[in-house]
Amino acid sequence: MEKYQETLHDLTWPELMQQVASIIGRDEKSLESNVNYYMKLFNDSNTDKNQLNKLFEKLQLDKLRHAYFSELFVRLEEQNYKMMIMSIESCIRQETNIQNKSPKDWVATVRFEDGQIKVYFMALSYYQ
């Protein structure tokens, strides 16, 4: 079993996305098992119908949640978004290394120039 870090803010974008992909994959397997269990209960004539309805409603919500988070994950993994986020993170790290303190407020401009994403970064204030 993978170990998850409690301090998620220390993860880089690729590390965070890898952790999210792992969780979504496990949730998908769990959801599949729960659907199979539901189908087993559904085909059993001795099953309490009230319990079956509650399980069905829970599964519907779980499937919807999985669909939303999977779609969000796929969109965030789109190369242009990924490059923008990683570039901004890089600017913040560089600024922190130069100033020995992290920028608190900042402005970033993202441009698509000559087929490349370019990020222009300016710190406005710093954490003390």
N, C-alpha and C positions, 0 to 999 in steps of 0.2 A: 504494500500500500504506500502511495506517495505521501510525503510529509508536506503539509501546507504551512507557509510562513504566516505568522500572526500579523506581521507588519507589512501589509500589502503595498504601502507607499514606497517601500524600498525596491520593489520589483521593477525591472525595465519593462517597456511595452511588450516585447516578444515573450519575456518570462510570464508576465501577467496573462497574455493571450494563451500561452501554453497551459497554464493552470486552469483557465476558464474552459479550454477545449477538453481537458481531462475531466473536469466536473460535468460538463454537458454530456460527454460520452458515457460516464457512469450513470447519470440521470436517465439517459436513454435506455440503458440496459435495465435499470430498475423499473422504469415505466413499462417496458416490454414484459418483464416478469409480473408486474401488477395486472397488466391486461390479461395475461395468460391465466392468472389466478381468478380474475373476474369471470373469464369465459368458463373456467371449471365450475365456479359457483353457479353461473347462469344455467349451465346444463344439468345441475343437480336439483332435482325436484324438492329436496328437503331444505333448501336454503331459505332463510328468512328474507322475504321480499323487501322489507324495510331496510335491512342491512345491505342488500344488493343495490337498492336505489342510492343509498348513501355512498357506497363504494363507486358506483357509476358516476355520481356527481363529482366525487373527489378525482376520479380518473380524468374526467373531462377537463377539470381545472388544471390538473398536472400536465395533460397533453397541450393545453393552450399555453401554459407557462413555458413549457419546453419549446414550443413552436416560436414564441416571441423571443426568448433568449437565444435560440439557435439563429434566428434571422438577424438579430442584433449583432451576434458574433460574426456572422458571415459578412455583414456590411462593414463592421469595424476592421475586418481583415482585408478589405479592399486596399490594394497597393497604395493608392494616392493618400487615403486617410492615414494609413499606417505610416507612410513616410512623413506626413505633416506632424503627426504626434511624436514620432521618434526624433524629428528635427527640433521640435520645440523642447523636448526633454533634454536633448543634447545642449541646446543653448542655455538652459537653466543650469545644467551641470557645469558648463564652461564658465558661466558668470559666477557661480558659487566658488569655483576653484580660483578664479582671478581675484575676487573680492573677499574671500574667506568668510562669506556669509551669503545666505540664500536670498534671492530676490523675493520680496513680499508682493509688490505690485509691479506689473510689467505689461508691455505692449509687444505683440508679435504681428508681423505682416507676412502673409503667405502669398507667394506669387508663383505662377506657373510660367517659366521663361525658357525658351529654347528647348522645350521638351523635358525640363527638369523642375522639380519643386524647390523653391528657394525660400528660406525663412529669414526675415530680418527681425532682430530682437533688441529691445531696449528696456533695461530695468528702470523702474520709476522710484522704488524705495526698497529697503532691505530689512530683514528680520534682525533684530539686535542681539 
